[in-house]
Amino acid sequence: MKNILKVDNLNYKIKHIQILDDVTFHVPKGKLCAFLGKNGAGKSTTIKCILGLIKNYDGGGLSVTSKT
């Protein structure tokens, strides 16, 4: 099945603090995805990277497919 969203090895640091460490997940077309976790786990930061609000992340890639 084709993935509508792919996040591979996403890393993000603020100064010397690791906020995201090797975040990887794929969301297949037609499926739902939920971010669950404790406060400070990096849920909002991951979404900001996906939306392009944070651009200076390291590591693998982000791929969002908008065509159906």
Secondary structure by P-SEA (a helix, b strand, c coil): ccccbbbcbbbbbcccccccccccccccccbbbbbbbcccccaaaaaaaaacccccccccbbbbbccc
